Amino acid sequence: MVQPNSASNSNPAIEPLTSVSNESTSKNSGVGSGMKYPWAIFVALAMGMLVFGVAESFGPAAFFLSAKYNFVPYRYAFLGLSLPYIAGGFGSLVAGGLADRIGRRGSFMVSSGMIIIGMIVYEIATTVASTTAIVPLLVISFILVGFAAIGIEVPVFSMMAESVPAHMRGKSLAVVQNFGNIGVGITFIPVLLNLTNGQANLSIIILFVGPLSALFIAWALVKESMPWNAVKGRAKVSVDQVWRSQDGNTESVKANTSLRARFLILFVIGIAQNTAFVFITYTLGYNYFGGNLYALIPLTGGLFMGIVGVVAGLVFIERVSRKGFVIFSYSSLFVLFLFLWIYVLATGATNGLLIIVLTTLLFIPLETTWASRAMLEPELFPTHRRSTYVSIVQFVVWTVPGLIIAGLTYQYYVGMPTLPFSIAGTIVLAIFLLGLVATLAWRRMGFETRAKSLSGLDNAIPNKVEESAAKK
């Protein structure tokens, strides 16, 4: 029997556990664990991911607008496609370290505060700064916003994985990250509508203030992750008891793949996914296609991904194995982009209905590959190092694509001959193929995590974790 935490415990981050009966623990997948779905956590993290979506698109949207209205020289616009993501990689490292040190909740709040600071710097740059100060201030703003917003993924993924019963964990991770897609879509509404710069700035500010206000309200109802509390010795129960109270008697993950192999697989599929996201969402329309596709693609794509994410999360995620879902996602990405690549090279088309259809269809695997990452990253690492390890993955999979996209787009913005789509598209297609190969390798050497308790990851760690907690 798991005993509730003492009500007199002075640590407000500790959340009492629901007592687990013998009958409830006999059922699988946490269905009978007696644990109610953590809606407060879901709402808070969903609002955080909405802010993440707005923020990760803030760099491209703001730089496009700034170049259009002559705030910055056009040759600097490529920075909007690279700096936020490179900075976000470093932000992930900081957020991950904080999440394992002070808690997932604390890390989340620090990241949220940095986003506000970044937005304040942006407003100073575009409203009151001198001409010579605009570019440096914009660079600082994009670095701060990217640093914090992409870093926020780490505590979001960790807390969601540690707070939801096993049979609902996959769909919860997939749906919560999906709010980022909505943020991507709505950020480009002012760009598509050709609003004046002042109106566009106001729209971007509202898109930050609204979600952040809701985030802080929702966050007041959320307490710290219980598995993390148990590992850190801040709960009067063992981490194994916490997992049993959450997942019932469900089968545990069997972590029989080395950490090195897990990192390698996540690095490759993450680089492929983020390269796909930035290149298809922003670079295709602005660098290679004509008309208003530079704004239409991210707008329609973000909202379309939102629909795909809900359908995939609620209908398919928990019905197929993680391995099968990941292979489907990355093979779809490769095949659909191959169709677009062949069509553009064969016809030289830069606009038209078929271009719009093909790019829109690509947002199906863009969403499912992101959902794959959102599930696998926290599901492959133990609680005591989950956020740190996820942050290492995030660092690699955001900085490398940021550098790749900077290399592919730099020539376009400095007045040099544009890197032909035949070359850029081939490079990106090769990256997607590597991602597909990595998913096939995971099918062969990896372990299944769908509807399995993550207690197996913690049980695979020697007793040093609980001994360390006991000393505290």
Helices and strands as residue ranges (DSSP letters): H 22-25, H 39-68, G 74-81, H 83-101, H 104-127, H 131-151, H 153-163, H 166-187, H 189-192, H 197-219, H 226-231, H 239-247, H 259-278, I 279-288, H 293-311, I 312-316, G 317-319, H 322-347, H 353-379, G 383-385, H 386-413, H 421-445, H 455-459, H 464-471
